[in-house]
Amino acid sequence: MPDTAEVARNLEKIRGAVARAAERSGRGAQEVAVMAVTKNFPLEQVQAACAAGLRLFGENRVQEAEAKYVPRGGLPPLALHLIGHLQRNKARKAAELFEAVQSIDKIQTAQALEAACVTAGRTLEVLLEMNTSGEPTKFGFESEEALLAAVEPILGLPHLRLRGLMTVGPLAGDRDEVRGAFRRLARLFERLRAVYPEQALDTLSMGMSGDFETAVEEGSTLVRLGTALFGARGNP
Ligand SMILES: *Cc1c(COP(=O)(O)O)cnc(C)c1O
């Protein structure tokens, strides 16, 4: 049973931890957005997070997002991001459902989403996902070169706005490995910003419940939190 007060308490703790980590990186708490990741959590948890003041939400699967967030009646205006792998045959639904797709890992996926956006009459924000852990089960571009090579073609897609990068840190790794992965992505992000100063590249999405403080210390501007906010997740 979702407990609105508990979600609010958890969020307060998270905000405190984010603020301290941001300070350690020479930034302010307002430079880090907190996303509620609601995969495997029911609509009631979305409502509890809204009541606590959150307006940024993430889902991994198109179908689950559709079932939970459509219709959005009863919810305040919010931004919903896809943070899981997008299959090309789901691009059409994704273009209708989400404000942003954080998990672009192929030029072809971006092209499919562009075509779907034309049909839906929408413009979506996108992030490029990097596989920073090298774990073969993870999605994302496999190398910095591959990611950089995709930037130019994706910038040419008029219905997609590239905003930055995303990664899932190594889940099995120790602190140093996790920090190293975040640091590499932050460097790649800075490099990208230097090459394309005219683009609004302002989003570095990294950090989950187990590693968000490290991610913020390394420059994250958006942390994606499920269990830290809602408690243990049920089965899909
Ligand atoms: C599930 C998930 C999260 C949130 O995970 P928690 O450990 O519950 O905070 C964040 N990002 C992605 C891509 C996820 O799949």
The ligand as a MOL file (V3000), in Angstrom:
LIG
                    3D

  0  0  0     0  0            999 V3000
M  V30 BEGIN CTAB
M  V30 COUNTS 15 15 0 0 0
M  V30 BEGIN ATOM
M  V30 1 C 15.0670 0.8330 -12.7800 0
M  V30 2 C 15.8960 1.9240 -13.3110 0
M  V30 3 C 16.2410 3.0240 -12.5250 0
M  V30 4 C 15.8800 3.1600 -11.0590 0
M  V30 5 O 16.4510 2.1250 -10.3160 0
M  V30 6 P 16.4690 2.1480 -8.7080 0
M  V30 7 O 17.6700 1.3490 -8.3660 0
M  V30 8 O 15.2030 1.5430 -8.2570 0
M  V30 9 O 16.6000 3.5590 -8.3020 0
M  V30 10 C 16.9630 4.0460 -13.1280 0
M  V30 11 N 17.3450 3.9880 -14.4180 0
M  V30 12 C 17.0270 2.9410 -15.2050 0
M  V30 13 C 17.4790 2.9370 -16.6290 0
M  V30 14 C 16.3080 1.8760 -14.6850 0
M  V30 15 O 16.0300 0.8320 -15.4540 0
M  V30 END ATOM
M  V30 BEGIN BOND
M  V30 1 1 1 2
M  V30 2 1 2 3
M  V30 3 2 2 14
M  V30 4 1 3 4
M  V30 5 2 3 10
M  V30 6 1 4 5
M  V30 7 1 5 6
M  V30 8 2 6 7
M  V30 9 1 6 8
M  V30 10 1 6 9
M  V30 11 1 10 11
M  V30 12 2 11 12
M  V30 13 1 12 13
M  V30 14 1 12 14
M  V30 15 1 14 15
M  V30 END BOND
M  V30 END CTAB
M  END
